Amino acid sequence: MLIVRKAKKKIVRPDGMHEAWIYQSPAQPIIPFQDLIDECCVACGEHPAKTTGVVRAMVDRIAMYLTMGRAVQIDGIGTLKPVINSASASTAEELDEPTIAIKGVKVRFYPHAPLQEAIAKNGYEYQPELDQK
């Protein structure tokens, strides 16, 4: 179950009369890649080396397609889509080379229904004792 708590500081809105809290979950340990591989091996009965090879090959292909600017859809998980942040059109037109206008490239993740449902089933629990005083 996901546990939420208040952020370390509250946000006071410009009108000075309202305050808002940002909710977040406490830090949880990250699941290592090898632990996922081990669990997949147990679930499907395959050898760890074979499972690791397949997963690494899939990650390499995903990276290749994202580098080409293509979105990648993984059924049951979600879609990874490269997104370019750039300067405004008026600034970009003034530049000799349009690529200079690119501020950054990110990858957005859009979860598919099964993953969204799995997250929603976990729900959340508010634990006031975790709040900062």
Residue pairs with C-beta under 8 A, 6 or more apart in sequence:
1 122
1 123
1 124
1 125
2 25
2 122
2 123
2 124
2 125
3 25
3 26
3 124
3 125
3 126
3 127
3 130
4 23
4 24
4 25
4 124
4 125
4 126
4 127
5 23
5 24
5 25
5 26
5 126
5 127
5 130
5 131
6 21
6 22
6 23
6 130
6 131
6 132
7 21
7 22
7 23
7 24
7 132
8 132
9 132
10 19
10 20
10 21
11 19
11 20
11 21
11 22
12 18
12 19
13 19
13 20
26 130
37 48
37 51
37 52
37 55
38 48
40 46
40 51
40 55
41 47
41 48
41 51
44 51
62 72
62 74
62 80
65 71
65 72
66 72
66 80
66 82
66 107
69 82
70 82
71 79
71 80
71 81
71 82
72 79
72 80
72 81
73 79
74 80
75 112
76 112
76 114
76 115
77 111
77 112
77 114
77 115
78 109
78 110
78 111
78 112
78 115
79 109
79 110
79 112
80 107
80 108
80 109
81 107
81 108
81 110
82 105
82 106
82 107
82 108
83 105
83 106
83 107
83 108
84 102
84 104
84 105
85 102
85 103
85 104
85 105
85 106
86 92
86 101
86 102
86 103
87 95
87 101
87 103
91 101
92 98
92 101
95 101
111 119
